[in-house]
Amino acid sequence: MFTSDGTGGAFAGPIVSSSGTSVDIGKKADASWVAGAMAVLSGPGAGQVRRIVNASGSSFIVDRPWDFQLTGRDSDIGASFITVVPYVGKVIMEGNLARNSTTMQVFGSGFDSIYAGNTLEYFFGNENCHPAGMWVMALYYGGYQPNMFFEIIDNVLHDTQGMGIVIDGLDNLTLSMGHVVRGNTVIGKQAPPTEYGNALGAINVGQPDGVHTSQHFGNCLECIRSVVVEDNAVWLRRAENGTCAANAVVVHAAHTVARNNSCAMVP
């Protein structure tokens, strides 16, 4: 139905220095990345995103000053670690009805987007689009491709492989942060494909839980943080759905609130 596709990045690493809207990366700043995104993954200013408007020498110029100024390699408090990636953002998926499809997914970088009030029915994964359902998936694939500031609200999923905010091919950096997952309903979750076998929950935030691993999702508590997961419901309909304890709402993320979520077996 919908997927973005991560294409790597221009630069990832600690910055040399920053002043105003200029960020010196210590190597040639590629002007072909104008209109891309600069995201701060760790260190001073982590969690901020800006659009690139120019490149000059070894500096990228961003569209507006930082709320919290970045610091360089010589700083006593450590350097800000950034990534420069394509900007896939301000996407609104609202009020859609989709049947017999594959996935509604951000695969790679994504920013400031809303998925609200959608109904997905009978979504099945294939070798090109999986898992099936609704997924926000940050990547380490040819570069650090983060997800920041998604709202996933009041969606209903029937017979899919669930929904989640996860990381595929991680490193020990925060690649996903600042999300709200609220008021969603997942009915009759299917089993995921084998390579995603540790996506146990119908609603997954930061899988796995420290026990289950696979070639895709690893175990990094800090790689996803600052998420609110509340008022979601899971309805298990078939024996293969398993129990609520293993197949409801699974959260393994830092600085995260999970409350008022429910699970029940229904006929």
VENBEL-V390181 format. One record per residue. RES is the residue in three letters. SS is DSSP state (H for helix, E for strand, L for the rest). PHI is phi in degrees with one decimal (NA if undefined). Layout:
RES;SS;PHI + RES;SS;PHI
This chain:
MET;L;NA + PHE;E;-155.9 + THR;E;-151.6 + SER;L;-88.5 + ASP;L;-144.9 + GLY;L;-63.0 + THR;L;-123.4 + GLY;L;81.3 + GLY;E;-158.5 + ALA;E;-88.7 + PHE;E;-161.5 + ALA;E;-148.6 + GLY;E;155.9 + PRO;E;-71.6 + ILE;L;-82.1 + VAL;L;-82.4 + SER;E;-165.4 + SER;E;-148.1 + SER;E;-145.5 + GLY;L;61.3 + THR;L;-101.1 + SER;E;-99.8 + VAL;E;-127.3 + ASP;E;-88.7 + ILE;L;-101.1 + GLY;L;81.8 + LYS;L;-152.8 + LYS;L;-58.1 + ALA;L;-86.4 + ASP;L;-73.3 + ALA;H;-67.1 + SER;H;-69.0 + TRP;H;-95.6 + VAL;L;-59.5 + ALA;L;86.8 + GLY;L;-77.5 + ALA;E;-112.0 + MET;E;-113.7 + ALA;E;-118.9 + VAL;E;-96.5 + LEU;E;-92.3 + SER;E;-157.2 + GLY;L;81.4 + PRO;L;-55.9 + GLY;L;86.6 + ALA;L;-56.1 + GLY;L;96.5 + GLN;L;-95.1 + VAL;E;-133.4 + ARG;E;-135.9 + ARG;E;-90.5 + ILE;E;-85.7 + VAL;E;-113.4 + ASN;E;-164.1 + ALA;E;-139.1 + SER;E;-143.7 + GLY;L;60.6 + SER;L;-99.9 + SER;E;-119.0 + PHE;E;-92.3 + ILE;E;-108.8 + VAL;E;-101.3 + ASP;L;-75.8 + ARG;L;-159.3 + PRO;L;-61.3 + TRP;L;-77.7 + ASP;L;-65.5 + PHE;L;-125.1 + GLN;L;-62.0 + LEU;L;-79.3 + THR;L;-124.9 + GLY;L;-97.1 + ARG;L;-64.7 + ASP;L;-90.2 + SER;L;-70.7 + ASP;L;-67.3 + ILE;L;-101.0 + GLY;L;94.6 + ALA;L;-89.9 + SER;L;-75.8 + PHE;E;-100.6 + ILE;E;-117.2 + THR;E;-134.7 + VAL;E;-113.6 + VAL;E;-141.1 + PRO;L;-60.0 + TYR;L;-92.5 + VAL;L;-117.3 + GLY;E;-154.7 + LYS;L;54.3 + VAL;L;-92.5 + ILE;E;-118.3 + MET;E;-110.4 + GLU;E;-137.9 + GLY;L;70.3 + ASN;L;-91.2 + LEU;E;-115.9 + ALA;E;-130.9 + ARG;E;-127.7 + ASN;E;53.8 + SER;E;-134.5 + THR;L;-117.1 + THR;E;-157.7 + MET;E;-112.2 + GLN;E;-147.3 + VAL;E;-101.0 + PHE;E;-120.0 + GLY;L;115.8 + SER;L;-67.4 + GLY;E;-160.3 + PHE;E;-144.4 + ASP;E;50.8 + SER;E;-128.1 + ILE;E;-130.3 + TYR;E;-117.3 + ALA;E;-142.3 + GLY;L;66.3 + ASN;L;-91.8 + THR;E;-120.1 + LEU;E;-115.8 + GLU;E;-128.6 + TYR;E;58.4 + PHE;E;-102.9 + PHE;L;-128.3 + GLY;L;-77.1 + ASN;L;-137.2 + GLU;L;-67.4 + ASN;L;-101.8 + CYS;L;-129.8 + HIS;L;-162.3 + PRO;L;-64.9 + ALA;L;-83.1 + GLY;E;129.1 + MET;E;-128.7 + TRP;E;-137.9 + VAL;E;-113.0 + MET;E;-126.1 + ALA;E;-73.3 + LEU;E;-133.9 + TYR;E;-112.4 + TYR;L;-152.8 + GLY;L;70.9 + GLY;L;147.2 + TYR;E;-84.2 + GLN;E;-119.5 + PRO;L;-88.3 + ASN;E;-119.2 + MET;E;-139.2 + PHE;E;67.8 + PHE;E;-109.4 + GLU;E;-115.3 + ILE;E;-118.6 + ILE;E;-136.5 + ASP;L;57.9 + ASN;L;-93.6 + VAL;E;-123.3 + LEU;E;-120.1 + HIS;E;-108.1 + ASP;L;52.5 + THR;L;-130.5 + GLN;L;-95.0 + GLY;L;100.0 + MET;E;-144.6 + GLY;E;179.9 + ILE;E;-118.5 + VAL;E;-139.6 + ILE;E;-127.1 + ASP;E;-110.6 + GLY;L;74.7 + LEU;L;-90.4 + ASP;L;-127.7 + ASN;L;-85.6 + LEU;L;-129.7 + THR;L;-76.4 + LEU;L;-106.0 + SER;E;-147.6 + MET;E;-160.1 + GLY;E;77.0 + HIS;E;-109.2 + VAL;E;-126.0 + VAL;E;-121.5 + ARG;E;-141.9 + GLY;L;70.2 + ASN;L;-90.1 + THR;E;-127.8 + VAL;E;-116.8 + ILE;E;-119.6 + GLY;L;65.4 + LYS;L;-58.5 + GLN;L;-89.8 + ALA;L;-71.4 + PRO;L;-75.2 + PRO;L;-62.0 + THR;H;-54.2 + GLU;H;-68.9 + TYR;H;-112.4 + GLY;L;-64.5 + ASN;L;-94.1 + ALA;L;-81.6 + LEU;L;-72.6 + GLY;L;-75.0 + ALA;L;-70.4 + ILE;E;-125.2 + ASN;E;-119.2 + VAL;E;-127.8 + GLY;L;74.4 + GLN;L;-59.2 + PRO;L;-91.3 + ASP;L;-98.8 + GLY;L;98.2 + VAL;L;-111.8 + HIS;L;-96.0 + THR;L;-133.5 + SER;L;-157.2 + GLN;L;-67.8 + HIS;L;-103.7 + PHE;L;-94.5 + GLY;L;-104.6 + ASN;L;-117.6 + CYS;L;-143.9 + LEU;H;-60.0 + GLU;H;-82.2 + CYS;H;-72.0 + ILE;E;-126.2 + ARG;E;-150.1 + SER;E;60.1 + VAL;E;-126.7 + VAL;E;-107.8 + VAL;E;-124.5 + GLU;E;-149.1 + ASP;L;60.5 + ASN;L;-95.2 + ALA;E;-130.2 + VAL;E;-120.5 + TRP;E;-116.9 + LEU;E;-93.5 + ARG;L;-114.2 + ARG;L;-126.4 + ALA;H;-59.5 + GLU;H;-69.9 + ASN;H;-67.8 + GLY;L;76.9 + THR;L;-99.6 + CYS;H;-62.1 + ALA;H;-61.2 + ALA;H;-101.4 + ASN;H;-131.0 + ALA;L;-103.3 + VAL;E;-104.4 + VAL;E;-114.3 + VAL;E;-124.9 + HIS;L;-140.9 + ALA;L;-150.7 + ALA;E;-87.9 + HIS;L;51.7 + THR;L;-125.5 + VAL;E;-108.4 + ALA;E;-125.9 + ARG;E;-155.0 + ASN;L;57.5 + ASN;L;-93.4 + SER;E;-139.5 + CYS;E;-146.1 + ALA;E;-151.4 + MET;E;-85.5 + VAL;L;-127.5 + PRO;L;-63.5
